[in-house]
């Protein structure tokens, strides 16, 4: 091992190279940026060549640095994975999962008891918001369920959680009241707006070849779960994913509007995201395998 530099120097280099920043590497490893810089310089002195081209705001790998990173990252992933496997079985591991509030309430939470029973040593910590997050910058989050039009990031693996049906839904009473609705009637029909959804009423009108202006005719909500609740109470017509409304459809408090006359929209809306380097980490792998199976993809 006489040609191998210190493990501390290798770890500091790998984090700085993967994250593209000494400051972010310092945050991940709970060190100071100067400590990261010191370890990287020690590594460069050991090899007698530069690993980075340093600029005022970032660091760029040299060809030698890229060669070293390509070996180190998978090696550290394997070390972390086997260490997790060898940890005492009674030790609980926290798994931080972030998603939108509606996904947490309408889809994930009802299914979590099954996962918890199967994996009692994994402690799920759920956070939710409508904000778009970059997993590459959110070190405290292990798994992200992204919604809508996502931006793919280097070092992050992304899986679509199945194509979803986005349908016009309403209460049975609302459907009966408007069973003979025509194209002109949609202009004044109370339509509930889901402001966070990437699928809009204009999309649904185009899908059904209806020449209808998509101006707002009903209240707007920033949560899909609130739109579904309002529609079930007879407040108006909702355009939402059946994934969130399945319980209400099964119970009969919601029905598809038009009794088969109108087409739904199909689109990938939810995406499972995790750091590629964490793919072999047991807690991440087990949760991801489970949620992919639950999604039927």
KOLLO-962533 format. One line per 8 residues: number of its first residue (from 1); their letters; for each residue x, y, z of C-alpha. Coordinates in Angstrom, 1 decimal. Each point is the difference from the previous one (the first is absolute). Last residue first. Layout:
residues N
NUM) A) X/Y/Z  ...
***
This chain:
residues 297
297) XXXXXXXX) -43.6/-0.4/-13.1  -3.0/-1.0/2.2  0.3/3.0/2.3  0.1/-2.3/3.1  2.9/-1.9/-1.6  1.9/3.3/-0.7  -0.7/1.1/3.6  1.4/-3.2/1.4
289) XXXXXXXX) 3.2/-0.1/-2.1  0.6/3.6/0.9  -0.5/-0.6/3.7  2.3/-3.1/0.0  2.7/1.6/-2.1  0.1/3.2/2.2  0.2/-2.0/3.2  2.5/-2.4/-1.4
281) XXXXXXXX) 2.5/2.5/-1.5  0.6/-1.4/-3.5  -1.6/2.9/-1.9  1.5/2.6/2.3  2.7/1.1/-2.5  -2.7/0.6/-2.5  -1.6/2.5/2.3  -3.8/-0.6/0.2
273) XXXXXXXX) -3.0/1.1/-2.1  -3.4/-1.7/-0.4  -2.1/1.9/-2.5  -3.7/1.0/0.0  -1.9/1.5/-2.9  0.4/-2.3/-3.0  -3.0/0.7/-2.3  -3.3/-1.3/-1.2
265) XXXXXXXX) -2.9/2.4/-0.7  -3.6/-1.2/0.3  -2.4/-0.1/-2.8  -3.7/1.1/0.3  -3.2/-1.8/-0.7  0.6/-2.8/2.5  -2.7/0.9/2.5  0.5/3.7/-0.5
257) XXXXXXXX) 2.0/0.8/3.2  1.8/-2.9/1.6  -1.5/-0.7/3.4  0.8/1.2/3.5  -1.6/-0.8/3.3  -0.5/-3.6/-1.2  2.3/-1.6/2.6  2.3/-1.5/-2.7
249) XXXXXXXX) 0.1/3.4/-1.7  0.8/1.8/3.2  2.8/-2.5/0.9  1.4/0.3/-3.6  0.1/3.8/0.0  3.8/0.5/0.5  1.1/-2.5/-2.7  -3.0/1.1/-2.1
241) XXXXXXXX) 1.9/3.1/-0.7  -2.0/3.2/0.0  -2.2/2.3/-2.1  -2.9/0.9/2.4  -3.5/1.0/-0.8  -1.9/2.0/2.7  -0.9/0.5/3.6  -1.8/-3.3/0.4
233) XXXXXXXX) 1.7/-1.1/3.2  2.1/-2.6/-1.9  1.2/2.8/-2.2  1.2/2.0/2.9  1.8/-3.0/1.5  1.7/-0.7/-3.3  1.2/3.6/-0.4  1.3/0.0/3.5
225) XXXXXXXX) 2.0/-3.2/-0.6  1.5/1.6/-3.1  1.4/2.8/2.1  0.4/3.6/-1.2  -3.7/0.6/-0.3  -2.0/2.2/-2.4  -3.7/0.9/0.2  -2.3/-0.2/-3.0
217) XXXXXXXX) -0.5/1.4/-3.5  3.6/0.8/-1.0  0.6/0.6/-3.7  0.7/-3.0/-2.1  -2.0/1.2/-3.1  -1.8/-3.0/-1.5  0.4/-1.4/-3.5  -0.2/-3.6/1.0
209) XXXXXXXX) 2.1/-2.5/-1.8  0.0/-2.4/3.0  3.8/0.0/0.4  0.0/3.8/-0.7  -2.6/0.6/2.7  2.1/-2.1/2.4  3.2/2.0/-0.7  -1.8/3.3/0.4
201) XXXXXXXX) -1.3/-1.3/3.4  3.6/-0.2/1.1  2.5/-2.9/0.6  3.2/1.3/1.7  -1.9/0.0/3.4  0.9/2.5/2.6  -2.9/2.3/-0.6  -2.7/-2.7/0.2
193) XXXXXXXX) -3.1/1.9/-1.2  -3.5/-1.1/0.6  -2.3/0.4/-2.9  -3.6/1.4/0.5  -1.6/-0.3/-3.4  -0.5/3.4/-1.7  2.1/-0.5/-3.1  -0.5/-3.8/0.2
185) XXXXXXXX) -3.7/0.5/-1.0  1.0/1.0/-3.6  1.5/-3.4/-0.7  -3.0/-1.9/1.3  -1.1/-1.3/3.4  -2.8/-2.5/0.0  1.1/-1.8/3.3  0.5/3.3/1.8
177) XXXXXXXX) -2.3/-0.4/3.1  0.7/-3.8/0.0  3.8/0.6/0.0  -0.2/2.6/2.8  -2.0/-2.5/2.1  2.4/-2.8/-0.7  2.8/2.2/1.2  2.6/1.1/-2.5
169) XXXXXXXX) 3.1/-1.1/-2.0  1.5/1.0/-3.3  2.9/-2.4/-0.4  3.8/0.0/0.2  1.1/-3.6/-0.4  3.5/-0.7/1.2  3.0/-1.6/-1.8  2.3/-1.7/2.5
161) XXXXXXXX) 2.3/1.0/2.7  2.6/1.5/-2.3  3.5/-0.9/1.2  2.8/2.5/0.6  3.7/-0.6/1.0  1.8/3.1/1.2  3.8/0.5/-0.5  -0.5/2.6/-2.7
153) XXXXXXXX) -3.4/1.6/0.3  -3.3/-0.5/-1.9  -2.4/2.9/0.1  -3.6/-1.0/0.7  -3.3/1.0/-1.6  -2.6/-1.2/2.4  0.7/-1.5/3.4  3.2/-1.3/1.7
145) XXXXXXXX) 0.0/-2.8/2.5  3.3/0.6/1.7  2.0/-2.5/1.9  2.9/0.4/2.4  -0.6/3.7/1.0  2.5/1.7/2.4  2.5/0.7/-2.8  -2.4/2.2/-1.9
137) XXXXXXXX) 2.2/1.4/-2.8  0.2/-3.0/-2.3  -3.6/-0.7/0.9  -1.0/3.2/-1.8  -3.4/1.0/1.5  -3.1/1.4/-1.6  -2.2/1.5/2.7  -3.5/-1.4/0.6
129) XXXXXXXX) 1.0/-1.3/3.5  0.3/-3.2/1.9  2.2/-1.7/2.5  -0.1/-3.7/0.9  2.3/-1.7/2.5  -0.2/-3.8/-0.4  1.8/-2.0/2.7  1.5/-3.1/-1.6
121) XXXXXXXX) 0.6/-2.9/2.4  -3.6/-1.2/-0.2  0.2/-0.8/-3.7  -2.9/-2.2/-1.0  -2.4/1.5/2.6  1.2/3.5/-0.8  -0.6/-0.6/-3.8  -3.5/-1.3/0.6
113) XXXXXXXX) -0.8/2.9/2.3  1.2/2.5/-2.6  -2.7/-0.7/-2.6  -2.7/2.4/1.3  2.8/2.7/0.5  1.3/-0.2/-3.5  -3.0/0.6/-2.2  -2.5/2.7/1.2
105) XXXXXXXX) 1.8/1.7/2.8  3.7/-0.2/-1.1  -0.8/0.5/-3.7  -2.3/2.9/0.9  2.7/1.7/2.2  2.7/-0.3/-2.7  2.9/-2.3/0.7  3.1/-0.3/2.2
97) XXXXXXXX) 1.3/-3.2/1.5  2.6/-0.2/2.7  1.0/-3.5/1.0  1.2/-0.4/3.6  1.7/-3.2/0.9  -1.0/-2.0/3.1  2.7/-2.2/1.5  -1.4/-3.4/1.0
89) XXXXXXXX) 1.5/-1.7/-3.0  3.5/1.1/1.1  1.9/1.6/-3.0  1.5/-2.5/-2.4  -2.3/0.9/-2.9  0.7/3.7/0.7  3.7/-0.6/-0.1  -0.4/-1.9/-3.3
81) XXXXXXXX) -1.9/2.9/-1.6  2.4/2.7/1.2  3.0/-1.9/-1.3  -1.7/-0.8/-3.3  -0.9/3.7/-0.5  3.6/1.0/0.9  1.4/-2.2/-2.7  -2.6/1.2/-2.5
73) XXXXXXXX) 1.1/3.6/0.6  3.8/-0.7/0.2  0.6/-1.6/-3.4  -1.6/2.6/-2.3  1.2/2.8/2.4  3.6/-1.0/-0.6  -0.3/0.1/-3.8  -1.8/3.3/0.1
65) XXXXXXXX) 2.7/1.5/2.2  2.7/-1.1/-2.4  -2.0/1.6/-2.9  -0.1/3.2/2.1  -3.2/0.6/2.0  -1.6/3.4/0.2  -0.4/2.0/3.2  -2.5/2.7/0.7
57) XXXXXXXX) -0.5/3.7/0.7  3.4/1.8/-0.4  1.5/-2.8/-2.2  2.1/-3.0/1.0  1.1/-2.6/-2.6  -0.1/-3.2/2.0  2.0/-3.2/0.5  3.4/1.6/-0.4
49) XXXXXXXX) 3.1/-2.1/-0.2  2.7/-1.3/2.3  -2.0/-3.0/1.1  0.5/0.6/3.7  0.2/3.7/-0.4  -3.5/-0.1/-1.7  -1.4/-2.1/2.8  1.5/2.4/2.6
41) XXXXXXXX) -1.6/2.9/-1.9  -3.3/-1.8/0.1  0.2/-0.5/3.8  0.9/3.6/0.6  -2.8/1.3/-2.2  -2.5/-2.3/1.8  1.3/1.3/3.4  -0.3/3.6/-1.3
33) XXXXXXXX) -3.6/-0.6/-1.1  -0.8/-1.1/3.6  -1.1/-3.5/0.9  -3.3/-1.7/0.5  0.5/-2.4/-3.0  -3.0/1.2/-1.9  0.4/3.7/0.9  3.7/0.0/-0.8
25) XXXXXXXX) -0.7/-1.6/-3.4  -2.5/2.8/-0.6  2.7/2.6/0.8  2.7/-1.7/-2.1  -2.3/0.0/-3.0  -0.7/-2.1/-3.1  -2.2/-2.5/2.0  1.7/-3.1/-1.4
17) XXXXXXXX) 3.5/1.4/-0.1  -0.3/1.6/3.5  -1.4/-3.2/1.5  2.6/-2.3/-1.7  2.9/2.3/1.0  -1.0/0.1/3.6  -0.4/-3.7/0.1  3.4/-0.6/-1.6
9) XXXXXXXX) 1.7/2.4/2.3  -1.6/-1.6/3.1  0.9/-3.5/-1.3  3.7/1.0/-0.1  2.0/-0.4/-3.2  0.6/-3.4/-1.6  3.4/-0.7/-1.6  1.4/-1.7/3.2
1) X) -3.1/-2.3/0.2
***
